[in-house]
Amino acid sequence: MERSIITCHVFIITILFTGSMYAQTSADLSFQDVSINMRPNASQSASDDIPRIRIGFENEIGFHRQLLLAIVPGTTDGIDWGYDGALIENQTDDMYWLIEGQPHVIQAIGNISSLTHLSLGIRSGSSQMVTIMLDELENFDEDLPLFIFDHQSRSYVDITDGPYSFFVAQGEHTDRFSMIFPGSVLSLEDKQQKSDKFMLFFDSNGAQLVVKNDKSELVANITIYDLGGQRVWSGRYKQVQGQYEVPMFTATGVYMAVIETKEYVVSKKFVKN
């Protein structure tokens, strides 16, 4: 007589996540999407107050990819073991952080400033409309200026105001888009003080916007955008001027002036009547 003995294997797995990820499962219980470098003995409680930015990407049929940016002191703009999560899934349409030329879905950096530019890659299996949006801000005490910059059209859009939809051609786009933070290096008080250094008004004919430079700071660039993020005018300067005249042969509406000095960036909205 034969007897069958049923054996059971028990696996105990302890996983500590310092970032945010999701897993897709199938019949063979495979885990996809991200490869996270784990730091041994990481403290979960210490990460609870880490500022996090979650942005999303959607294609025409509703596929949603979420990317995480964490502000962690001591990390760098390069690949940081234990903090950054690599993209390992090969989706037809996708978006990712580009860190040292490698695609990632989680990125940690030490801080953000008006000089921070984070490269984004977009993969599109067809020519289509896609959307980038802000999914969530965590542990920020104040409003954060958060812009997607299009190097091709030289335009940028504040995604804290709403989703940004645009057309992409089929292919891999690795040098077209960045996420930037104009003015974010300043505290609220500093932002107001810096902003007060510049006054905006129209000349008597209403054809020129005058940017008055009260403190005679060296202004490198002045760029005017409409609320759709399209650049309508840009000027570069090499000498300190008391004021700058910007031609405004545009329709009435609300615009944004982005004033760049060597040390900081100020953005000011204005209305052309």
Rosetta blueprint (number, residue, H / E / L):
1 M L
2 E L
3 R L
4 S L
5 I L
6 I L
7 T L
8 C L
9 H L
10 V L
11 F L
12 I L
13 I L
14 T L
15 I L
16 L L
17 F L
18 T L
19 G L
20 S L
21 M L
22 Y L
23 A L
24 Q L
25 T L
26 S L
27 A L
28 D L
29 L L
30 S L
31 F L
32 Q L
33 D L
34 V E
35 S E
36 I E
37 N L
38 M L
39 R L
40 P L
41 N L
42 A L
43 S L
44 Q L
45 S H
46 A H
47 S H
48 D L
49 D L
50 I L
51 P L
52 R E
53 I E
54 R E
55 I E
56 G E
57 F E
58 E E
59 N L
60 E L
61 I L
62 G L
63 F L
64 H E
65 R E
66 Q E
67 L E
68 L E
69 L E
70 A E
71 I E
72 V L
73 P L
74 G L
75 T L
76 T L
77 D L
78 G L
79 I L
80 D L
81 W L
82 G L
83 Y L
84 D L
85 G E
86 A E
87 L E
88 I L
89 E L
90 N L
91 Q L
92 T L
93 D L
94 D E
95 M E
96 Y E
97 W E
98 L E
99 I E
100 E L
101 G L
102 Q E
103 P E
104 H E
105 V E
106 I E
107 Q E
108 A E
109 I E
110 G L
111 N L
112 I L
113 S L
114 S L
115 L L
116 T L
117 H E
118 L E
119 S E
120 L E
121 G E
122 I E
123 R E
124 S E
125 G L
126 S L
127 S L
128 Q E
129 M E
130 V E
131 T E
132 I E
133 M E
134 L E
135 D E
136 E E
137 L E
138 E E
139 N L
140 F L
141 D L
142 E L
143 D L
144 L L
145 P L
146 L L
147 F E
148 I E
149 F E
150 D E
151 H L
152 Q L
153 S L
154 R L
155 S E
156 Y E
157 V E
158 D E
159 I L
160 T L
161 D L
162 G L
163 P L
164 Y E
165 S E
166 F E
167 F E
168 V E
169 A L
170 Q L
171 G E
172 E E
173 H E
174 T E
175 D E
176 R E
177 F E
178 S E
179 M E
180 I E
181 F L
182 P L
183 G L
184 S L
185 V L
186 L L
187 S L
188 L H
189 E H
190 D H
191 K H
192 Q H
193 Q H
194 K H
195 S H
196 D H
197 K L
198 F E
199 M E
200 L E
201 F E
202 F E
203 D L
204 S L
205 N L
206 G L
207 A L
208 Q E
209 L E
210 V E
211 V E
212 K E
213 N E
214 D L
215 K L
216 S L
217 E L
218 L L
219 V E
220 A E
221 N E
222 I E
223 T E
224 I E
225 Y E
226 D E
227 L L
228 G L
229 G L
230 Q L
231 R E
232 V E
233 W E
234 S E
235 G E
236 R E
237 Y L
238 K L
239 Q L
240 V L
241 Q L
242 G L
243 Q E
244 Y E
245 E E
246 V E
247 P E
248 M L
249 F L
250 T L
251 A L
252 T L
253 G E
254 V E
255 Y E
256 M E
257 A E
258 V E
259 I E
260 E E
261 T E
262 K L
263 E L
264 Y L
265 V E
266 V E
267 S E
268 K E
269 K E
270 F E
271 V E
272 K E
273 N L
